[in-house]
């Protein structure tokens, strides 16, 4: 089964529903619900994996 993005003129298809949701959040809505927990940093991310990768930059 495939899952399609329903945004007008997008047409992207994915193998998993959660990948469609991730795509919509990062490409279409620009929603960034994942916030860096470090007080001195205000960066936000659309995807939790991007936040986790960013957090590693604070630990160097």
FINU-187535 format. One record per atom (N, C-alpha, C, O, CB): residue number from 1; residue in three letters; atom name; x, y negated, z negated. Coordinates in Angstrom, 3 decimals, decimal comma. Each point is the difference from the previous one (the first is absolute). Glycine has a CB too. Layout:
REM residues N
<site k="NUM" r="ala" a="CA" c1="X" c2="Y" c3="Z"/>
...
//
This chain:
REM residues 60
<site k="1" r="unk" a="N" c1="0,843" c2="1,191" c3="0,000"/>
<site k="1" r="unk" a="CA" c1="-0,843" c2="-1,191" c3="0,000"/>
<site k="1" r="unk" a="C" c1="0,882" c2="-1,246" c3="0,000"/>
<site k="1" r="unk" a="O" c1="1,056" c2="-0,024" c3="-0,631"/>
<site k="1" r="unk" a="CB" c1="-2,894" c2="1,267" c3="-0,593"/>
<site k="2" r="unk" a="N" c1="1,395" c2="-2,274" c3="1,936"/>
<site k="2" r="unk" a="CA" c1="0,734" c2="-1,263" c3="0,016"/>
<site k="2" r="unk" a="C" c1="-0,870" c2="-1,099" c3="-0,594"/>
<site k="2" r="unk" a="O" c1="-1,229" c2="0,070" c3="0,016"/>
<site k="2" r="unk" a="CB" c1="2,540" c2="0,659" c3="2,019"/>
<site k="3" r="unk" a="N" c1="-0,636" c2="-1,740" c3="-2,556"/>
<site k="3" r="unk" a="CA" c1="-0,671" c2="-1,135" c3="-0,627"/>
<site k="3" r="unk" a="C" c1="0,447" c2="-1,255" c3="0,727"/>
<site k="3" r="unk" a="O" c1="1,195" c2="-0,270" c3="0,118"/>
<site k="3" r="unk" a="CB" c1="-1,325" c2="1,438" c3="-2,380"/>
<site k="4" r="unk" a="N" c1="-0,835" c2="-1,932" c3="2,747"/>
<site k="4" r="unk" a="CA" c1="0,311" c2="-1,176" c3="0,806"/>
<site k="4" r="unk" a="C" c1="-0,209" c2="-1,285" c3="-0,781"/>
<site k="4" r="unk" a="O" c1="-0,896" c2="-0,099" c3="-0,838"/>
<site k="4" r="unk" a="CB" c1="0,256" c2="1,367" c3="2,876"/>
<site k="5" r="unk" a="N" c1="1,485" c2="-2,252" c3="-1,748"/>
<site k="5" r="unk" a="CA" c1="-0,196" c2="-1,344" c3="-0,537"/>
<site k="5" r="unk" a="C" c1="-1,168" c2="-0,618" c3="0,753"/>
<site k="5" r="unk" a="O" c1="-0,034" c2="0,020" c3="1,230"/>
<site k="5" r="unk" a="CB" c1="2,505" c2="-0,283" c3="-1,851"/>
<site k="6" r="unk" a="N" c1="-3,420" c2="-0,283" c3="-0,116"/>
<site k="6" r="unk" a="CA" c1="-1,205" c2="-0,540" c3="0,626"/>
<site k="6" r="unk" a="C" c1="0,056" c2="-1,506" c3="0,240"/>
<site k="6" r="unk" a="O" c1="-0,986" c2="-0,602" c3="0,426"/>
<site k="6" r="unk" a="CB" c1="-0,258" c2="2,427" c3="-1,515"/>
<site k="7" r="unk" a="N" c1="2,401" c2="-2,434" c3="0,814"/>
<site k="7" r="unk" a="CA" c1="0,123" c2="-1,430" c3="0,274"/>
<site k="7" r="unk" a="C" c1="-0,047" c2="-0,219" c3="1,509"/>
<site k="7" r="unk" a="O" c1="0,516" c2="0,802" c3="0,778"/>
<site k="7" r="unk" a="CB" c1="0,848" c2="-1,162" c3="-2,892"/>
<site k="8" r="unk" a="N" c1="-1,990" c2="-0,736" c3="2,503"/>
<site k="8" r="unk" a="CA" c1="-0,194" c2="-0,320" c3="1,421"/>
<site k="8" r="unk" a="C" c1="1,338" c2="-0,005" c3="0,748"/>
<site k="8" r="unk" a="O" c1="0,970" c2="-0,618" c3="-0,438"/>
<site k="8" r="unk" a="CB" c1="-3,008" c2="-0,748" c3="-0,157"/>
<site k="9" r="unk" a="N" c1="2,066" c2="2,048" c3="1,701"/>
<site k="9" r="unk" a="CA" c1="1,162" c2="0,054" c3="0,895"/>
<site k="9" r="unk" a="C" c1="1,258" c2="0,617" c3="-0,618"/>
<site k="9" r="unk" a="O" c1="1,101" c2="-0,229" c3="0,499"/>
<site k="9" r="unk" a="CB" c1="-2,039" c2="-1,764" c3="0,584"/>
<site k="10" r="unk" a="N" c1="0,794" c2="2,759" c3="-2,146"/>
<site k="10" r="unk" a="CA" c1="1,181" c2="0,641" c3="-0,589"/>
<site k="10" r="unk" a="C" c1="0,223" c2="1,370" c3="0,638"/>
<site k="10" r="unk" a="O" c1="0,993" c2="0,204" c3="0,700"/>
<site k="10" r="unk" a="CB" c1="-1,374" c2="-1,435" c3="-2,877"/>
<site k="11" r="unk" a="N" c1="-0,521" c2="2,154" c3="1,944"/>
<site k="11" r="unk" a="CA" c1="0,093" c2="1,304" c3="0,635"/>
<site k="11" r="unk" a="C" c1="1,026" c2="0,969" c3="-0,548"/>
<site k="11" r="unk" a="O" c1="0,155" c2="1,092" c3="0,547"/>
<site k="11" r="unk" a="CB" c1="-0,909" c2="-2,252" c3="1,384"/>
<site k="12" r="unk" a="N" c1="1,461" c2="0,801" c3="-2,991"/>
<site k="12" r="unk" a="CA" c1="0,978" c2="0,924" c3="-0,573"/>
<site k="12" r="unk" a="C" c1="-0,712" c2="1,180" c3="-0,638"/>
<site k="12" r="unk" a="O" c1="-1,069" c2="-0,151" c3="-0,592"/>
<site k="12" r="unk" a="CB" c1="2,672" c2="-1,743" c3="0,193"/>
<site k="13" r="unk" a="N" c1="-1,005" c2="3,061" c3="0,524"/>
<site k="13" r="unk" a="CA" c1="-0,560" c2="1,200" c3="-0,619"/>
<site k="13" r="unk" a="C" c1="1,050" c2="0,634" c3="-0,912"/>
<site k="13" r="unk" a="O" c1="1,204" c2="-0,109" c3="0,232"/>
<site k="13" r="unk" a="CB" c1="-2,731" c2="0,490" c3="1,762"/>
<site k="14" r="unk" a="N" c1="1,033" c2="0,280" c3="-3,032"/>
<site k="14" r="unk" a="CA" c1="0,861" c2="0,581" c3="-1,021"/>
<site k="14" r="unk" a="C" c1="-0,486" c2="1,395" c3="-0,343"/>
<site k="14" r="unk" a="O" c1="-1,159" c2="0,338" c3="0,237"/>
<site k="14" r="unk" a="CB" c1="1,682" c2="-2,618" c3="-1,154"/>
<site k="15" r="unk" a="N" c1="0,351" c2="3,075" c3="0,369"/>
<site k="15" r="unk" a="CA" c1="-0,346" c2="1,350" c3="-0,389"/>
<site k="15" r="unk" a="C" c1="-0,634" c2="0,104" c3="-1,372"/>
<site k="15" r="unk" a="O" c1="-0,557" c2="1,038" c3="-0,359"/>
<site k="15" r="unk" a="CB" c1="2,394" c2="-0,297" c3="1,774"/>
<site k="16" r="unk" a="N" c1="-1,752" c2="-1,825" c3="-2,188"/>
<site k="16" r="unk" a="CA" c1="-0,555" c2="0,019" c3="-1,353"/>
<site k="16" r="unk" a="C" c1="-0,730" c2="-1,307" c3="-0,281"/>
<site k="16" r="unk" a="O" c1="0,424" c2="-1,070" c3="0,436"/>
<site k="16" r="unk" a="CB" c1="1,420" c2="2,610" c3="-1,202"/>
<site k="17" r="unk" a="N" c1="-2,941" c2="-1,439" c3="0,034"/>
<site k="17" r="unk" a="CA" c1="-0,812" c2="-1,177" c3="-0,323"/>
<site k="17" r="unk" a="C" c1="0,800" c2="-1,030" c3="-0,805"/>
<site k="17" r="unk" a="O" c1="-0,143" c2="-1,204" c3="0,216"/>
<site k="17" r="unk" a="CB" c1="-1,908" c2="2,655" c3="-0,196"/>
<site k="18" r="unk" a="N" c1="2,889" c2="-0,982" c3="-0,943"/>
<site k="18" r="unk" a="CA" c1="0,764" c2="-0,952" c3="-0,812"/>
<site k="18" r="unk" a="C" c1="0,997" c2="-0,787" c3="0,838"/>
<site k="18" r="unk" a="O" c1="0,381" c2="-1,108" c3="-0,376"/>
<site k="18" r="unk" a="CB" c1="-0,645" c2="2,624" c3="-1,580"/>
<site k="19" r="unk" a="N" c1="0,693" c2="-0,960" c3="3,091"/>
<site k="19" r="unk" a="CA" c1="0,904" c2="-0,731" c3="0,884"/>
<site k="19" r="unk" a="C" c1="-0,746" c2="-1,121" c3="0,724"/>
<site k="19" r="unk" a="O" c1="0,577" c2="-1,052" c3="0,273"/>
<site k="19" r="unk" a="CB" c1="0,817" c2="3,130" c3="0,022"/>
<site k="20" r="unk" a="N" c1="-2,663" c2="-1,858" c3="0,013"/>
<site k="20" r="unk" a="CA" c1="-0,816" c2="-1,071" c3="0,590"/>
<site k="20" r="unk" a="C" c1="-0,145" c2="-1,125" c3="-1,010"/>
<site k="20" r="unk" a="O" c1="0,157" c2="-1,170" c3="0,351"/>
<site k="20" r="unk" a="CB" c1="-1,414" c2="2,825" c3="1,096"/>
<site k="21" r="unk" a="N" c1="0,960" c2="-1,319" c3="-2,691"/>
<site k="21" r="unk" a="CA" c1="-0,167" c2="-1,016" c3="-1,047"/>
<site k="21" r="unk" a="C" c1="1,282" c2="-0,796" c3="-0,193"/>
<site k="21" r="unk" a="O" c1="-0,036" c2="-1,223" c3="-0,141"/>
<site k="21" r="unk" a="CB" c1="-1,663" c2="2,673" c3="-0,994"/>
<site k="22" r="unk" a="N" c1="2,826" c2="-0,756" c3="1,128"/>
<site k="22" r="unk" a="CA" c1="1,298" c2="-0,662" c3="-0,156"/>
<site k="22" r="unk" a="C" c1="0,263" c2="-0,936" c3="1,177"/>
<site k="22" r="unk" a="O" c1="0,467" c2="-1,124" c3="-0,185"/>
<site k="22" r="unk" a="CB" c1="0,403" c2="3,105" c3="-1,109"/>
<site k="23" r="unk" a="N" c1="-1,171" c2="-1,517" c3="2,492"/>
<site k="23" r="unk" a="CA" c1="0,161" c2="-0,797" c3="1,214"/>
<site k="23" r="unk" a="C" c1="-0,858" c2="-1,262" c3="-0,055"/>
<site k="23" r="unk" a="O" c1="0,487" c2="-1,095" c3="0,286"/>
<site k="23" r="unk" a="CB" c1="0,009" c2="3,188" c3="1,005"/>
<site k="24" r="unk" a="N" c1="-1,758" c2="-1,946" c3="-1,654"/>
<site k="24" r="unk" a="CA" c1="-0,910" c2="-1,152" c3="-0,062"/>
<site k="24" r="unk" a="C" c1="0,513" c2="-1,031" c3="-0,995"/>
<site k="24" r="unk" a="O" c1="-0,001" c2="-1,198" c3="0,284"/>
<site k="24" r="unk" a="CB" c1="-1,937" c2="2,678" c3="0,322"/>
<site k="25" r="unk" a="N" c1="2,376" c2="-1,015" c3="-1,770"/>
<site k="25" r="unk" a="CA" c1="0,484" c2="-0,916" c3="-1,034"/>
<site k="25" r="unk" a="C" c1="1,259" c2="-0,735" c3="0,449"/>
<site k="25" r="unk" a="O" c1="0,122" c2="-1,203" c3="-0,228"/>
<site k="25" r="unk" a="CB" c1="-1,104" c2="2,700" c3="-1,515"/>
<site k="26" r="unk" a="N" c1="1,908" c2="-0,802" c3="2,369"/>
<site k="26" r="unk" a="CA" c1="1,261" c2="-0,648" c3="0,351"/>
<site k="26" r="unk" a="C" c1="-0,055" c2="-0,782" c3="1,307"/>
<site k="26" r="unk" a="O" c1="0,749" c2="-0,963" c3="0,164"/>
<site k="26" r="unk" a="CB" c1="0,386" c2="2,772" c3="-1,382"/>
<site k="27" r="unk" a="N" c1="-1,995" c2="-1,426" c3="2,147"/>
<site k="27" r="unk" a="CA" c1="-0,035" c2="-0,658" c3="1,310"/>
<site k="27" r="unk" a="C" c1="-1,154" c2="-0,990" c3="0,139"/>
<site k="27" r="unk" a="O" c1="0,203" c2="-1,122" c3="0,464"/>
<site k="27" r="unk" a="CB" c1="0,854" c2="3,151" c3="0,488"/>
<site k="28" r="unk" a="N" c1="-2,247" c2="-1,634" c3="-1,341"/>
<site k="28" r="unk" a="CA" c1="-1,181" c2="-0,817" c3="0,276"/>
<site k="28" r="unk" a="C" c1="-0,394" c2="-0,948" c3="-1,136"/>
<site k="28" r="unk" a="O" c1="-0,279" c2="-1,171" c3="0,258"/>
<site k="28" r="unk" a="CB" c1="-0,478" c2="3,013" c3="1,183"/>
<site k="29" r="unk" a="N" c1="0,729" c2="-1,374" c3="-2,672"/>
<site k="29" r="unk" a="CA" c1="-0,481" c2="-0,856" c3="-1,095"/>
<site k="29" r="unk" a="C" c1="1,125" c2="-0,761" c3="-0,682"/>
<site k="29" r="unk" a="O" c1="-0,257" c2="-0,986" c3="-0,691"/>
<site k="29" r="unk" a="CB" c1="-1,603" c2="2,582" c3="0,346"/>
<site k="30" r="unk" a="N" c1="3,086" c2="-1,164" c3="0,523"/>
<site k="30" r="unk" a="CA" c1="1,179" c2="-0,606" c3="-0,644"/>
<site k="30" r="unk" a="C" c1="-0,075" c2="0,067" c3="-1,522"/>
<site k="30" r="unk" a="O" c1="0,707" c2="-0,728" c3="-0,696"/>
<site k="30" r="unk" a="CB" c1="-0,486" c2="-0,794" c3="2,657"/>
<site k="31" r="unk" a="N" c1="-1,085" c2="2,401" c3="-2,473"/>
<site k="31" r="unk" a="CA" c1="-0,128" c2="0,180" c3="-1,445"/>
<site k="31" r="unk" a="C" c1="1,305" c2="0,570" c3="-0,552"/>
<site k="31" r="unk" a="O" c1="0,587" c2="0,911" c3="0,583"/>
<site k="31" r="unk" a="CB" c1="-3,092" c2="-0,546" c3="-0,374"/>
<site k="32" r="unk" a="N" c1="2,948" c2="-0,913" c3="-1,339"/>
<site k="32" r="unk" a="CA" c1="1,240" c2="0,463" c3="-0,630"/>
<site k="32" r="unk" a="C" c1="-0,251" c2="0,223" c3="-1,490"/>
<site k="32" r="unk" a="O" c1="0,356" c2="-0,841" c3="-0,825"/>
<site k="32" r="unk" a="CB" c1="1,054" c2="-0,408" c3="2,534"/>
<site k="33" r="unk" a="N" c1="-2,016" c2="2,372" c3="-2,050"/>
<site k="33" r="unk" a="CA" c1="-0,372" c2="0,238" c3="-1,395"/>
<site k="33" r="unk" a="C" c1="1,139" c2="0,474" c3="-0,904"/>
<site k="33" r="unk" a="O" c1="-0,161" c2="0,023" c3="-1,220"/>
<site k="33" r="unk" a="CB" c1="-2,064" c2="0,504" c3="2,081"/>
<site k="34" r="unk" a="N" c1="3,354" c2="-0,154" c3="-0,299"/>
<site k="34" r="unk" a="CA" c1="1,102" c2="0,530" c3="-0,805"/>
<site k="34" r="unk" a="C" c1="0,997" c2="-1,107" c3="-0,312"/>
<site k="34" r="unk" a="O" c1="0,632" c2="-0,551" c3="0,901"/>
<site k="34" r="unk" a="CB" c1="-0,927" c2="2,825" c3="0,141"/>
<site k="35" r="unk" a="N" c1="0,432" c2="-2,597" c3="-2,332"/>
<site k="35" r="unk" a="CA" c1="0,800" c2="-1,140" c3="-0,453"/>
<site k="35" r="unk" a="C" c1="1,259" c2="0,496" c3="-0,702"/>
<site k="35" r="unk" a="O" c1="-0,047" c2="0,944" c3="-0,789"/>
<site k="35" r="unk" a="CB" c1="-2,034" c2="-2,351" c3="0,548"/>
<site k="36" r="unk" a="N" c1="3,192" c2="0,767" c3="0,533"/>
<site k="36" r="unk" a="CA" c1="1,250" c2="0,338" c3="-0,677"/>
<site k="36" r="unk" a="C" c1="-0,156" c2="-0,272" c3="-1,494"/>
<site k="36" r="unk" a="O" c1="-0,445" c2="-1,082" c3="-0,384"/>
<site k="36" r="unk" a="CB" c1="1,797" c2="0,542" c3="2,470"/>
<site k="37" r="unk" a="N" c1="-0,991" c2="1,506" c3="-2,935"/>
<site k="37" r="unk" a="CA" c1="-0,179" c2="-0,169" c3="-1,443"/>
<site k="37" r="unk" a="C" c1="1,060" c2="-0,869" c3="-0,676"/>
<site k="37" r="unk" a="O" c1="-0,134" c2="-0,320" c3="-1,181"/>
<site k="37" r="unk" a="CB" c1="-0,938" c2="2,524" c3="1,208"/>
<site k="38" r="unk" a="N" c1="2,108" c2="-2,585" c3="0,690"/>
<site k="38" r="unk" a="CA" c1="1,046" c2="-0,820" c3="-0,600"/>
<site k="38" r="unk" a="C" c1="-0,477" c2="-1,448" c3="-0,113"/>
<site k="38" r="unk" a="O" c1="-0,476" c2="-0,585" c3="0,972"/>
<site k="38" r="unk" a="CB" c1="2,257" c2="2,114" c3="-0,028"/>
<site k="39" r="unk" a="N" c1="-1,646" c2="-2,100" c3="-2,151"/>
<site k="39" r="unk" a="CA" c1="-0,523" c2="-1,344" c3="-0,282"/>
<site k="39" r="unk" a="C" c1="0,568" c2="-1,080" c3="0,912"/>
<site k="39" r="unk" a="O" c1="-0,698" c2="-0,956" c3="0,339"/>
<site k="39" r="unk" a="CB" c1="0,418" c2="1,671" c3="-2,679"/>
<site k="40" r="unk" a="N" c1="1,517" c2="-0,571" c3="2,731"/>
<site k="40" r="unk" a="CA" c1="0,638" c2="-1,029" c3="0,823"/>
<site k="40" r="unk" a="C" c1="-0,294" c2="0,156" c3="1,486"/>
<site k="40" r="unk" a="O" c1="0,470" c2="-0,793" c3="0,816"/>
<site k="40" r="unk" a="CB" c1="1,311" c2="0,661" c3="-2,521"/>
<site k="41" r="unk" a="N" c1="-2,548" c2="1,140" c3="2,055"/>
<site k="41" r="unk" a="CA" c1="-0,287" c2="0,295" c3="1,405"/>
<site k="41" r="unk" a="C" c1="-1,506" c2="-0,029" c3="0,240"/>
<site k="41" r="unk" a="O" c1="-0,760" c2="0,601" c3="-0,759"/>
<site k="41" r="unk" a="CB" c1="2,851" c2="0,804" c3="0,924"/>
<site k="42" r="unk" a="N" c1="-2,510" c2="-2,074" c3="0,846"/>
<site k="42" r="unk" a="CA" c1="-1,426" c2="-0,116" c3="0,315"/>
<site k="42" r="unk" a="C" c1="-0,375" c2="0,731" c3="1,288"/>
<site k="42" r="unk" a="O" c1="-1,067" c2="-0,249" c3="0,562"/>
<site k="42" r="unk" a="CB" c1="1,057" c2="-1,945" c3="-1,734"/>
<site k="43" r="unk" a="N" c1="0,861" c2="3,080" c3="1,638"/>
<site k="43" r="unk" a="CA" c1="-0,274" c2="0,678" c3="1,273"/>
<site k="43" r="unk" a="C" c1="-1,177" c2="0,958" c3="-0,114"/>
<site k="43" r="unk" a="O" c1="-0,212" c2="0,639" c3="-1,031"/>
<site k="43" r="unk" a="CB" c1="2,624" c2="-0,838" c3="1,619"/>
<site k="44" r="unk" a="N" c1="-3,173" c2="0,279" c3="0,504"/>
<site k="44" r="unk" a="CA" c1="-1,172" c2="0,874" c3="0,082"/>
<site k="44" r="unk" a="C" c1="0,110" c2="0,852" c3="1,258"/>
<site k="44" r="unk" a="O" c1="0,647" c2="-0,386" c3="0,973"/>
<site k="44" r="unk" a="CB" c1="-2,083" c2="-1,294" c3="-2,228"/>
<site k="45" r="unk" a="N" c1="0,786" c2="2,853" c3="1,218"/>
<site k="45" r="unk" a="CA" c1="0,099" c2="0,939" c3="1,109"/>
<site k="45" r="unk" a="C" c1="-1,348" c2="0,634" c3="0,304"/>
<site k="45" r="unk" a="O" c1="-0,840" c2="0,165" c3="-0,885"/>
<site k="45" r="unk" a="CB" c1="3,216" c2="0,280" c3="0,273"/>
<site k="46" r="unk" a="N" c1="-2,566" c2="-0,096" c3="1,870"/>
<site k="46" r="unk" a="CA" c1="-1,234" c2="0,656" c3="0,429"/>
<site k="46" r="unk" a="C" c1="0,038" c2="1,494" c3="-0,318"/>
<site k="46" r="unk" a="O" c1="-1,041" c2="0,648" c3="-0,109"/>
<site k="46" r="unk" a="CB" c1="0,776" c2="-2,357" c3="1,931"/>
<site k="47" r="unk" a="N" c1="1,468" c2="2,241" c3="-1,969"/>
<site k="47" r="unk" a="CA" c1="0,154" c2="1,446" c3="-0,203"/>
<site k="47" r="unk" a="C" c1="0,832" c2="0,280" c3="-1,246"/>
<site k="47" r="unk" a="O" c1="0,986" c2="-0,685" c3="-0,274"/>
<site k="47" r="unk" a="CB" c1="-1,163" c2="1,061" c3="2,755"/>
<site k="48" r="unk" a="N" c1="-0,236" c2="0,637" c3="-3,227"/>
<site k="48" r="unk" a="CA" c1="0,713" c2="0,349" c3="-1,230"/>
<site k="48" r="unk" a="C" c1="1,414" c2="0,491" c3="0,292"/>
<site k="48" r="unk" a="O" c1="0,909" c2="-0,244" c3="-0,793"/>
<site k="48" r="unk" a="CB" c1="-3,094" c2="0,820" c3="-0,272"/>
<site k="49" r="unk" a="N" c1="2,386" c2="0,110" c3="2,186"/>
<site k="49" r="unk" a="CA" c1="1,346" c2="0,478" c3="0,312"/>
<site k="49" r="unk" a="C" c1="0,949" c2="-1,156" c3="0,279"/>
<site k="49" r="unk" a="O" c1="1,186" c2="0,084" c3="-0,319"/>
<site k="49" r="unk" a="CB" c1="-2,171" c2="2,016" c3="1,237"/>
<site k="50" r="unk" a="N" c1="0,474" c2="-3,184" c3="-0,324"/>
<site k="50" r="unk" a="CA" c1="0,836" c2="-1,181" c3="0,223"/>
<site k="50" r="unk" a="C" c1="0,346" c2="-0,680" c3="-1,320"/>
<site k="50" r="unk" a="O" c1="1,121" c2="-0,479" c3="-0,172"/>
<site k="50" r="unk" a="CB" c1="-2,177" c2="0,168" c3="2,425"/>
<site k="51" r="unk" a="N" c1="0,110" c2="0,265" c3="-3,181"/>
<site k="51" r="unk" a="CA" c1="0,279" c2="-0,549" c3="-1,333"/>
<site k="51" r="unk" a="C" c1="1,075" c2="0,833" c3="-0,691"/>
<site k="51" r="unk" a="O" c1="0,945" c2="-0,553" c3="-0,562"/>
<site k="51" r="unk" a="CB" c1="-3,310" c2="-0,321" c3="0,391"/>
<site k="52" r="unk" a="N" c1="2,230" c2="2,182" c3="0,206"/>
<site k="52" r="unk" a="CA" c1="0,982" c2="0,862" c3="-0,659"/>
<site k="52" r="unk" a="C" c1="1,391" c2="-0,172" c3="0,591"/>
<site k="52" r="unk" a="O" c1="0,993" c2="0,015" c3="-0,727"/>
<site k="52" r="unk" a="CB" c1="-2,809" c2="1,611" c3="0,239"/>
<site k="53" r="unk" a="N" c1="1,889" c2="-1,788" c3="1,788"/>
<site k="53" r="unk" a="CA" c1="1,290" c2="-0,244" c3="0,651"/>
<site k="53" r="unk" a="C" c1="0,569" c2="-1,342" c3="-0,463"/>
<site k="53" r="unk" a="O" c1="1,197" c2="-0,108" c3="-0,264"/>
<site k="53" r="unk" a="CB" c1="-1,917" c2="1,473" c3="2,275"/>
<site k="54" r="unk" a="N" c1="-0,132" c2="-2,383" c3="-2,109"/>
<site k="54" r="unk" a="CA" c1="0,425" c2="-1,320" c3="-0,451"/>
<site k="54" r="unk" a="C" c1="0,507" c2="0,040" c3="-1,444"/>
<site k="54" r="unk" a="O" c1="1,022" c2="-0,608" c3="-0,316"/>
<site k="54" r="unk" a="CB" c1="-2,684" c2="-0,428" c3="1,884"/>
<site k="55" r="unk" a="N" c1="0,954" c2="1,746" c3="-2,436"/>
<site k="55" r="unk" a="CA" c1="0,383" c2="0,078" c3="-1,416"/>
<site k="55" r="unk" a="C" c1="1,427" c2="0,515" c3="-0,146"/>
<site k="55" r="unk" a="O" c1="0,726" c2="-0,423" c3="-0,900"/>
<site k="55" r="unk" a="CB" c1="-3,125" c2="0,818" c3="0,270"/>
<site k="56" r="unk" a="N" c1="2,796" c2="0,501" c3="1,496"/>
<site k="56" r="unk" a="CA" c1="1,373" c2="0,519" c3="-0,054"/>
<site k="56" r="unk" a="C" c1="1,035" c2="-1,105" c3="0,205"/>
<site k="56" r="unk" a="O" c1="1,129" c2="0,128" c3="-0,475"/>
<site k="56" r="unk" a="CB" c1="-1,971" c2="2,066" c3="1,326"/>
<site k="57" r="unk" a="N" c1="0,485" c2="-3,274" c3="-0,157"/>
<site k="57" r="unk" a="CA" c1="0,963" c2="-1,093" c3="0,197"/>
<site k="57" r="unk" a="C" c1="0,290" c2="-0,720" c3="-1,310"/>
<site k="57" r="unk" a="O" c1="1,064" c2="-0,601" c3="-0,145"/>
<site k="57" r="unk" a="CB" c1="-1,881" c2="0,322" c3="2,493"/>
<site k="58" r="unk" a="N" c1="-0,102" c2="0,326" c3="-3,298"/>
<site k="58" r="unk" a="CA" c1="0,218" c2="-0,630" c3="-1,299"/>
<site k="58" r="unk" a="C" c1="0,907" c2="0,843" c3="-0,888"/>
<site k="58" r="unk" a="O" c1="0,574" c2="-0,517" c3="-0,958"/>
<site k="58" r="unk" a="CB" c1="-2,812" c2="-0,565" c3="1,149"/>
<site k="59" r="unk" a="N" c1="2,372" c2="2,339" c3="0,102"/>
<site k="59" r="unk" a="CA" c1="0,726" c2="0,934" c3="-0,866"/>
<site k="59" r="unk" a="C" c1="1,462" c2="0,187" c3="0,393"/>
<site k="59" r="unk" a="O" c1="0,691" c2="0,844" c3="-0,571"/>
<site k="59" r="unk" a="CB" c1="-2,840" c2="0,303" c3="0,192"/>
<site k="60" r="unk" a="N" c1="2,620" c2="-1,916" c3="1,336"/>
<site k="60" r="unk" a="CA" c1="1,401" c2="0,141" c3="0,433"/>
<site k="60" r="unk" a="C" c1="0,948" c2="-0,644" c3="-0,996"/>
<site k="60" r="unk" a="O" c1="1,215" c2="0,023" c3="0,201"/>
<site k="60" r="unk" a="CB" c1="-1,960" c2="-0,003" c3="2,183"/>
//
